[in-house]
Amino acid sequence: MLCLVVEYTGEDSEFPAFTRANRGATVDLMVEPGGSAGRHALVLVRDAAWPAIQALVADLAARRPPVDTLRAEPAEELWFGRVAYEPNKVAHPTVQAVTKLLDLVGPPWIHVESGVVHMRARLRDPAMAEDVLHLAEEGLKATGAEAQVVVQEVSTKDHSVWESLVRHGIGLSA
């Protein structure tokens, strides 16, 4: 799977802050396809103390309703659910720049760990790889965002996490 990969420090958003505050915690998100106004993301939170996960979910529910819990496993330190968001209201310049590329890439998969956001999005047309890379670099440069951007094949390990999100999202994982 040839993907656009963008990595940056997410200073002003909840998931990077959560993973910085909860050592070892990870958050994986997959944006569900849909219109540009109101969208949803599947969110998988792992490896944080259950009270911290509950606080994160409560905060999300207050700021981005509705938040739907699809699976909650306190003993496994795991929460999986669907979170609403509006791409046009996202304040982070990196996210704004990447949002402009959504017609050229598939739904983004985002992994957040230790405050660092690793976004991968499958290229819709691999022949356009250089063009997409150039547009991403220029868009990020224009916002002043500091990010690393490459086009690369997704590794087997990364692909298995992506598949796990998809499986959870359609109810195939227990």
C-alpha distance (Angstrom), angle and dihedral (degrees) to the residues before:
residue distance angle dihedral
M1 . . .
L2 3.82 . .
C3 3.80 108.9 .
L4 3.76 143.2 -179.4
V5 3.80 105.0 -122.0
V6 3.80 121.4 -161.0
E7 3.81 122.7 179.4
Y8 3.79 124.6 -173.3
T9 3.78 143.1 144.8
G10 3.78 108.5 -97.3
E11 3.77 100.2 -146.0
D12 3.78 100.9 166.4
S13 3.78 107.3 35.2
E14 3.78 131.9 86.9
F15 3.80 102.1 -117.2
P16 3.83 98.3 53.5
A17 3.81 89.8 45.0
F18 3.81 89.7 49.7
T19 3.81 93.6 51.5
R20 3.81 91.2 47.0
A21 3.81 91.3 50.7
N22 3.82 93.8 45.3
R23 3.78 109.3 50.2
G24 3.80 111.9 -140.4
A25 3.80 94.2 15.7
T26 3.79 119.6 131.7
V27 3.78 133.2 -167.5
D28 3.80 122.6 -160.4
L29 3.78 120.7 -170.0
M30 3.75 132.8 -176.4
V31 3.76 118.6 -167.9
E32 3.77 110.4 -134.9
P33 3.80 115.9 -132.5
G34 3.77 114.1 -102.6
G35 3.77 147.6 106.6
S36 3.78 121.6 -35.7
A37 3.83 97.7 -115.9
G38 3.81 105.3 62.0
R39 3.78 118.2 12.1
H40 3.77 137.6 167.5
A41 3.75 134.6 -139.9
L42 3.77 129.7 -157.7
V43 3.80 106.9 -129.5
L44 3.81 127.0 -161.9
V45 3.82 115.6 -171.3
R46 3.80 117.7 -171.4
D47 3.78 143.3 173.7
A48 3.80 102.7 18.7
A49 3.78 127.5 113.8
W50 3.81 110.1 -82.9
P51 3.84 94.3 -118.8
A52 3.83 89.3 54.8
I53 3.80 90.9 50.3
Q54 3.81 90.7 48.5
A55 3.81 90.5 51.0
L56 3.83 90.9 50.2
V57 3.82 91.9 50.0
A58 3.82 91.6 47.0
D59 3.81 90.0 51.1
L60 3.81 91.2 49.0
A61 3.81 90.9 48.8
A62 3.80 91.0 51.9
R63 3.81 95.3 47.1
R64 3.83 103.5 31.1
P65 3.78 110.4 27.6
P66 2.88 133.0 -146.1
V67 3.79 103.4 50.8
D68 3.80 113.6 172.2
T69 3.79 121.0 -160.8
L70 3.81 109.6 -143.2
R71 3.80 96.6 171.7
A72 3.80 133.2 4.6
E73 3.81 121.8 -176.4
P74 3.83 110.8 174.1
A75 3.83 93.6 179.8
E76 3.81 90.4 52.4
E77 3.82 92.6 43.2
L78 3.81 89.2 -125.4
W79 3.79 133.4 135.8
F80 3.79 124.4 177.2
G81 3.77 124.0 -176.6
R82 3.77 150.5 128.7
V83 3.81 120.1 -91.3
A84 3.80 126.8 -167.6
Y85 3.78 122.1 -136.2
E86 3.76 140.7 161.4
P87 3.83 113.2 -130.5
N88 3.80 91.5 -154.8
K89 3.82 90.8 59.8
V90 3.81 97.5 51.1
A91 3.80 107.5 117.6
H92 3.82 101.7 -163.1
P93 3.85 108.7 103.5
T94 3.81 92.7 -142.8
V95 3.79 91.6 55.7
Q96 3.81 90.7 46.3
A97 3.80 91.2 53.3
V98 3.81 93.3 47.1
T99 3.82 92.2 46.4
K100 3.80 88.0 63.6
L101 3.83 89.0 61.3
L102 3.81 97.1 54.8
D103 3.80 93.2 106.8
L104 3.83 89.2 60.4
V105 3.81 98.0 45.4
G106 3.77 137.1 44.4
P107 3.79 124.6 -110.9
P108 3.81 108.3 -49.2
W109 3.77 121.8 -114.1
I110 3.79 112.2 -152.3
H111 3.81 127.3 -164.9
V112 3.81 117.7 -169.5
E113 3.78 121.3 -166.6
S114 3.82 131.6 157.1
G115 3.81 89.8 -4.2
V116 3.80 94.0 -57.0
V117 3.80 120.9 119.7
H118 3.82 117.3 -145.4
M119 3.79 109.9 -170.7
R120 3.77 123.0 -172.1
A121 3.77 125.8 -178.8
R122 3.78 124.6 177.3
L123 3.79 113.9 -119.6
R124 3.79 111.2 -116.3
D125 3.81 89.9 -148.4
P126 3.83 115.2 24.9
A127 3.82 89.1 -162.8
M128 3.83 86.9 67.7
A129 3.83 93.5 56.4
E130 3.82 96.0 115.8
D131 3.82 92.2 45.1
V132 3.81 92.8 49.7
L133 3.80 90.9 47.1
H134 3.81 91.2 50.4
L135 3.82 92.6 47.7
A136 3.82 90.8 48.8
E137 3.79 93.0 49.1
E138 3.80 92.8 47.3
G139 3.81 93.3 45.3
L140 3.80 92.4 50.0
K141 3.79 92.2 45.1
A142 3.82 90.3 51.8
T143 3.83 91.5 55.0
G144 3.79 92.7 47.2
A145 3.79 89.9 -121.1
E146 3.77 118.2 154.7
A147 3.77 108.2 -136.7
Q148 3.76 141.1 138.3
V149 3.80 113.3 -123.9
V150 3.81 128.6 -170.8
V151 3.78 139.6 150.8
Q152 3.79 111.5 -129.9
E153 3.77 145.9 145.3
V154 3.81 113.9 -88.9
S155 3.80 112.6 -116.6
T156 3.80 123.0 -120.9
K157 3.82 91.3 -107.1
D158 3.79 92.7 51.9
H159 3.78 92.0 45.8
S160 3.82 90.8 53.6
V161 3.83 90.5 56.2
W162 3.82 89.7 48.8
E163 3.82 89.5 50.9
S164 3.81 90.0 48.9
L165 3.81 90.4 55.7
V166 3.79 91.3 48.7
R167 3.81 91.7 47.7
H168 3.81 92.1 49.2
G169 3.80 89.8 47.0
I170 3.77 94.9 55.5
G171 3.80 94.3 39.5
L172 3.80 100.5 -107.9
S173 3.82 97.1 120.9
A174 3.75 121.0 76.7
